[in-house]
Amino acid sequence: MGKTIAIAKAKRIEELPPYLFAEIDRKKEEMRKRGVDIIDLGIGDPDLPTPSRVVEAMKKAIEDPSTHSYPSYRGMLEFREAVARWYRRRFDVDLDPSREVLTLIGSKEGIAHIPLAFVDPGDVALIPTPGYPVYRVATLFAGGVPYAMRLTKENKFLPDLSRIPPDLAQKAKLIFINYPNNPTGAVGGCEFFEKVVEFASEHNIIVCHDAAYTEVAYDGYRPLSFLEVEGAKEVGVEFHSLSKTYNMTGWRVGFAVGNEEVIEGLGKIKTNVDSGVFEAVQRAGVEALDCYDEEHSQILEIYQRRRDLMVEALREAGFELEKPLATFYLWIEVPRGYTSTEFTTLLLTKAGIVATPGNGFGEEGEGYVRMSLTISEERLREAARRLRGLKVR
Ligand SMILES: Cc1ncc(COP(=O)(O)O)c(C=O)c1O
């Protein structure tokens, strides 16, 4: 028998931050075993099913053997054309499907790979904190140096670009922004996007706008595409996803759109690491993009009711928070005297409620917890009842 070798992990793995949710996961499991009825508001995964016509389109596509081979690297032209149609309809933005659209295995895949195309070791990438953790880790994997842009309540959770030191801006290759924002629920807007374009042009920085939540918005608010702003296509790309818009997180399909050279660079990385998205999934994606108007408003009505119910309950329990205009997250300041982790533990042990500690999204998330609205109204009502009984304020 051979001798067991010593498995040494690569530094990029060893240097990853510790898994902040490990302790919460352990406690959650322990309580479940004891029979406690846990309400999980921790995950941002829609509970509602994918629209049935999208499922039907998939069934039909999977019966067609021509979908069974390796897909094209850039994505089927048919899918990229549907993306371009959708952008025109939804944002009044023109895209050339042959050069300005790239199919992704979910937007996470594109976000994770883009630094490999544009960041050399030692280059800076500007990332928001709190923020979706992939921006930072993907930068580190490429040997880049993440510079954290703080999102604070005072700044309406928008980065203050004027505070980025000029020498760092000079070294920066990428800037990640994300509006509507996970985890804060904040929204961007024309003025902010214009500032980003100006900043990026001045310092020669590629803008990566993560637009995963543009379709989850309430009270008649319609989030913008970054590409609606003049000059945006000259400086960047937008990452999109069918995941949150159509309850398709498990299907793994998204896309990047915008600057042709950036799309080309990202595509080059992808041809070397993956072989594209199953064509049956892309055909179902075409159906989803084309049936957008009918299916989508019903989904939003459900989230809006859930948002109203939970914000009301949290206010009654003594928390101060605004109703977010977009995303299915509530970003809640923890009561004075608690850290994010301590308060998450209290919620779990005293109310059986799982929330995500804000510090899991970066330093600036300390002092907050995030709750997702991705469970049924009935369960949210139960969560609301427990929160009212918590008396932490
Ligand atoms: C801000 C943000 N961007 C991107 C993603 C990735 O979504 P997907 O890979 O399913 O398209 C998520 C998922 O939670 C997210 O919250």
PDBQT file of the ligand as one rigid body, heavy atoms in Angstrom, charges set to zero:
ROOT
HETATM    1  C1  LIG A 401     -25.318  40.241  -5.418  1.00  0.00    +0.000 C 
HETATM    2  C2  LIG A 401     -25.338  38.912  -6.066  1.00  0.00    +0.000 A 
HETATM    3  N1  LIG A 401     -24.724  38.762  -7.248  1.00  0.00    +0.000 NA
HETATM    4  C3  LIG A 401     -24.693  37.599  -7.877  1.00  0.00    +0.000 A 
HETATM    5  C4  LIG A 401     -25.301  36.475  -7.341  1.00  0.00    +0.000 A 
HETATM    6  C5  LIG A 401     -25.179  35.181  -8.087  1.00  0.00    +0.000 C 
HETATM    7  O1  LIG A 401     -26.343  34.746  -8.648  1.00  0.00    +0.000 OA
HETATM    8  P1  LIG A 401     -26.358  33.651  -9.788  1.00  0.00    +0.000 P 
HETATM    9  O2  LIG A 401     -24.998  33.051  -9.875  1.00  0.00    +0.000 OA
HETATM   10  O3  LIG A 401     -27.374  32.658  -9.345  1.00  0.00    +0.000 OA
HETATM   11  O4  LIG A 401     -26.724  34.345 -11.038  1.00  0.00    +0.000 OA
HETATM   12  C6  LIG A 401     -25.948  36.574  -6.110  1.00  0.00    +0.000 A 
HETATM   13  C7  LIG A 401     -26.574  35.387  -5.505  1.00  0.00    +0.000 C 
HETATM   14  O5  LIG A 401     -26.953  35.346  -4.373  1.00  0.00    +0.000 OA
HETATM   15  C8  LIG A 401     -25.974  37.826  -5.459  1.00  0.00    +0.000 A 
HETATM   16  O6  LIG A 401     -26.571  37.990  -4.283  1.00  0.00    +0.000 OA
ENDROOT
TORSDOF 0
